Amino acid sequence: MDIKKLGRYEILEEIGRGSMGVVYKGHDSIIDRIVAVKTVEMNMEGGAKGNALSGSFYHEARIAGKLSHPNIATIYDAGEENGVYFIVMEFVEGITLDKVIKENIHLPLSDKVRIIILIANGLHYAHQNGVIHRDIKPANIMLLEDKQIKIMDFGIARGITKDLRIGAEAGRLFGSPAYMSPEQIKGEELTRQSDIFSLGIVSYELLSGKKPFQGNDVPSILKAIINSEPPHLAAINEKIPLSLEKAVMKALEKDTGKRFKNTMDMADQLEIFLYNMEANKNQDIAPSVSGNTKNLIHILQKNYSFFSDFSFEELRQIFKLSTRSVYKKGDVIFEENTIGNRMYIIISGTVAITKTVGGEKAYVNSLKEGDCFGEMGIVDSSPRYATAAAESDCIVIAINEVILRYSAPELCLKLYKNLTSILSEKLRKADMKVQSLKRERAKT
């Protein structure tokens, strides 16, 4: 079918095909932006059945459209024209993990693990909002130029609270067979553990280049998923450490009770693996601070109220659990609108903070030795408010919330409380300011 336009969206070119429809690059004529337009094969029938399918389609779009996360492709719109149903979403430029795996594109092990963590973070957000994906596979994960990812195609997602059974919906098997969970194949009720199993398959394949469950046809693949144990990752790639293999294999447990309870638990285990990798490279943080430790701690206690009640020994322990990162002038430490769980302390050099305003990078501040930034990454997983980049060659201490939480929970809790207290005070002052402005406006 040669489609030139769908609703207000001009179709520019075809960019992909899947089992459920065609994806086009399009142009939104009203907002003037490039979008991705995916047609959805509905096999529509008349009468009540057709109305039910149509209603289900728009319900699906509403579910997916409520998700807003840096690692999930945003749904903008949904519609129908001349019998063609379509979903309009964020246009993402990059390559799929499917292409990375098939073309054996080289990525360091640490980058592969970070990609899995980002997928887990995006899924955790979706699960927290009552949505499971049901079709996690390499073709639905887009890798961007800056090593961030976007989870694509929540088009077959359903609310977690629904009873999801294969065959109950027009007799169709939703999802991709090679990446299905055992319970999905059996037609059982699906929970977030189903997405965890699929993520385990994706992780296994990304790390080893091979699928964990194989067969000559779909029935044999499905049988393997239900009954077979995958080969050890180290047997395929001897460079994969046992601790990393254990995390992936836990995601692939047949018994949902033995899998990770949520994707954040999986992400935490992978964060610990990365920390140990970095620690082995950097050894102890103390030598990088050397004789300036006391002076640095004094600066932190004096300038930052969230550190003021920490003792010298407590801060030294935090330093020991942190990693040292070296950045060259111009290197980006973190980008605006990305998710992070680290806060940073500068021990030499300067860092520039910028924010995008009207499509342009606006200079916000320059930070120097002893300054902290990114501290809200310790409190929650909300997107970064601004971009931090090395203004000169610099060395920073990176405090990882996950490592602090697992290794020194009492210090992590203390830092949580101090940071949330400051945030609460800022919100209180902001509310007072709003109320004052309302009173002033009421007088005029």
Steps between C-alpha positions, in 0.01 A plus 500: 500500500644834390416741783570871455324641803332383821298767676716809527818293457681506166669166430862553390644149475472146633755427772399157627261206494378269773248225557234751598553781249728741314699787651539824303695819546243776499455874541250658737358788293361687801784482754762481222704210632624168370320199646479124459163373380424133554203337330336223701354191333157463657326245271189702570153348478163665518254502786571463869828312447638777280394765750668308781827477306483869415436589863787275607734677257427844645519361852847364417608841370379671819694252716823549305443874466507561874863385524759778506857385558834578330547130414154446353394630158214746554157435348352822359178402328283220360240497229328333208458606139335303222516182707870543584569519874822671603702612801722811489811497715832669559738463207819343633825494305734214581544129443306213651668252732391242244738661250776530762476126568458378140782716364720428803559872560768530765397639837710474817355269766438797730293674229290187446429478872407870512258444211329219693478727807335775293244253362431377854452860619252575221305183567495568874340838430239338275427230758466760775237665281308174458622407151684192377654498153450134398730521198849587625748395232815648336298638208298711747802657667659795321861589584571870455827667409568607860455138624156576642212270402133529415253219556272494199157363425280484804225434244407160644539607862224432748428622851660271759167459678337339195466125453719437195460162338621383159208406281260726689558782251388394154704179533828682443836432664620843608875555518806351330543124564878499555468763776189377681482397862377149591182643651434703184528186287267311734242776486521573870443835663794729431680715754815711487696174542415420137684812380791406730530160330494664155764748617706202617485354148601835347785533753626147427497564126664843527781361715561176311372562146274192528142442611469292819214286362528365148308270268431423136148645511271699726356198689849371583612846618195532724560149637862593580392813687263297717721195563869568422776678689718731289875428464725686742600839362866437581487192276415729208712799601769427759542874567163518675555490880300263720335786694359643175386157385315446829302821456392404148415143600287625790294698249456174303363292788195298388341549842381861527559487874871440441542785252578856600196653669532804278732637234651748747640208701659371181639845421645522852688171457644620171599835659694307764672301226603822323620652826723200564638532146581867558639433849740241359627762255524790742573307823440736796360851467724625785821548294319736263397718794840460672592765757204722411244267657453710814477822301246351256285367784515840673380668179214252462389540862516879477334548160241222489246455778431141393860417599525727805410233756723230349816425696842486341497118520153477345597715204826310461298177486278650230813593304633145531174362360511746209693495175740751353420625149735702281355727230674696227390853415172481308408147618134465597450362852124467461241633257184689577189277504693178565452280805781478754558357847831674574595828659841656444761691699772691313849440638684689224411710197169666411163379369253702292124460552280580199129468421313490172279806454315551173712235330827666604745412780488773765788539746381461861803478726865405539591265785843467659694280740287389796169566320228232476260444213243243391400434861131438418615181325548359850139571597304384197527391138354813344663637184802729538400866501812621316818386324835480682823509298867543583587868459866406547678172558352382827475215749175426682383257763186316388277385786278216378167476684473124440845424642443729798160340567636144493837564668417766760120521535519717812707763319274479196192551718664799669580654162143428379354678801729801469436543128123452527492748790665760277262418215202529736621841617539617140146383420367674812666828399376463144145445628528808722616701198205375293255586777656848531465558126137389516430748780670779308300415189175494703566857617530635146 
